[in-house]
Amino acid sequence: MAEAVDLTPIELALQAWVVAASGLTDGRVIWSGYGARRPQIAAPPDGQWISLLMTDNEDGAWPWVAEEDNPHTFTAFAFTADVTTPPGLLTATAHARLTGDGPVQLTTTGALPAGLALETDYWVIKVAANTFRLASSFEDAMATVPVPVAVTTAGTGVHTLAATDDTLRAGEEQITVVSTNVNATLSIQCYGGPPTGNRSPMNVLRTVVSSAMLPTVQLAFEAAGIDVDASARVNNVGAVISTARFEPRAHVDVSVSYTADVSEFGTIITRAEVTLAIDALVEAGALAFALAVPLGGETVVETVETTFDVTADDA
């Protein structure tokens, strides 16, 4: 299962916005310690600096679910054929294929090993980390005793196995994504600097808040998958520290929203086991029927054998 959301891009986008708008350097815009998503990375610097702290509020909406296709892609790789022992064995170092991967297709610079063909769909049967065989159907690959295509010659030239647009991995044919909107509060505090004038904490934060509506800033937020509402009022919270010292300080809370996703792989392969009790004037037997299952744009027909008990009516 995937992590709900990676907050690093969000934090980096927010920090970059505050740095650019405030005119301070990265080292003077830092994430605070208590309750922060990451620990404070540096001690507060001398002179003017800004503290950032983001905390979650309640989720903004009920979660929603989406099903997505999960095509299985990999880099095409070369393989060789060993026909010493029937039905033959294909070799590719660390091929990373699993039984059921497919459909895949083959190319060659010469002639393919006898038994294999160009422009033909195959499914992988994993033998070991460096060896595999190919089946002519998904069912043959996934059978209790897999049924490989027999390879009788090594062929000539360089042979390559590649994914197709329809290639899937058994058990991971789709992804279920559960999404929810998260509302958060970003607390921005500016410390130090002159108590009045353009570089006072009040004016610095006013500039930061106003800049949130600039098109370039909005595009950066969109790229990070966040929405920022910086319409809050900036408060002057300067204080007298001692009879000889006044600390200029200002504070503003802005609303941040983003989407959190949790996902996991799922399968579209369905296997059924059914037991029936039937009253009939026939002897006990077995029933076989076809189960049609969509797989990667095709329809795969699986045969499901069902055993049932038959009781004769009193007649």
FENDA-V854597 format. One record per backbone hydrogen bond with DSSP energy under -1.0 kcal/mol. NH is the residue of the N-H (numbers start at 1). CO is the residue of the C=O. If there is no record, write none. Layout:
nh->NH co->CO
nh->NH co->CO
This chain:
nh->2 co->263
nh->11 co->7
nh->12 co->8
nh->13 co->9
nh->14 co->10
nh->15 co->11
nh->16 co->12
nh->17 co->13
nh->18 co->14
nh->19 co->15
nh->20 co->16
nh->21 co->17
nh->22 co->18
nh->23 co->19
nh->28 co->25
nh->29 co->26
nh->30 co->50
nh->32 co->52
nh->36 co->33
nh->49 co->191
nh->50 co->28
nh->51 co->189
nh->52 co->30
nh->53 co->187
nh->55 co->185
nh->57 co->183
nh->60 co->181
nh->64 co->179
nh->66 co->177
nh->68 co->175
nh->70 co->173
nh->72 co->167
nh->77 co->161
nh->79 co->159
nh->80 co->91
nh->82 co->89
nh->88 co->85
nh->89 co->82
nh->90 co->132
nh->91 co->80
nh->92 co->130
nh->95 co->92
nh->95 co->129
nh->100 co->124
nh->101 co->98
nh->102 co->168
nh->104 co->122
nh->105 co->162
nh->107 co->160
nh->109 co->158
nh->116 co->113
nh->122 co->104
nh->123 co->135
nh->124 co->101
nh->125 co->133
nh->127 co->131
nh->128 co->131
nh->132 co->90
nh->133 co->125
nh->135 co->123
nh->141 co->137
nh->142 co->138
nh->147 co->140
nh->149 co->134
nh->151 co->87
nh->152 co->114
nh->156 co->111
nh->160 co->107
nh->161 co->77
nh->162 co->105
nh->167 co->164
nh->168 co->102
nh->172 co->169
nh->174 co->266
nh->175 co->68
nh->176 co->264
nh->177 co->66
nh->178 co->262
nh->179 co->64
nh->180 co->260
nh->182 co->258
nh->184 co->256
nh->185 co->55
nh->186 co->254
nh->187 co->53
nh->188 co->252
nh->189 co->51
nh->190 co->250
nh->191 co->49
nh->192 co->248
nh->200 co->197
nh->204 co->200
nh->205 co->201
nh->206 co->202
nh->207 co->203
nh->208 co->204
nh->209 co->205
nh->210 co->206
nh->211 co->207
nh->212 co->209
nh->213 co->210
nh->214 co->211
nh->218 co->214
nh->219 co->215
nh->220 co->216
nh->221 co->217
nh->222 co->218
nh->223 co->219
nh->224 co->220
nh->225 co->222
nh->226 co->221
nh->227 co->257
nh->229 co->255
nh->235 co->251
nh->237 co->249
nh->239 co->247
nh->241 co->245
nh->242 co->245
nh->245 co->242
nh->247 co->239
nh->250 co->190
nh->251 co->235
nh->252 co->188
nh->254 co->186
nh->255 co->229
nh->256 co->184
nh->257 co->227
nh->258 co->182
nh->260 co->180
nh->261 co->4
nh->262 co->178
nh->264 co->176
nh->266 co->174
nh->278 co->309
nh->280 co->311
nh->287 co->306
nh->289 co->304
nh->291 co->302
nh->293 co->300
nh->295 co->298
nh->298 co->295
nh->300 co->293
nh->302 co->291
nh->304 co->289
nh->306 co->287
nh->308 co->285
nh->309 co->276
nh->311 co->278
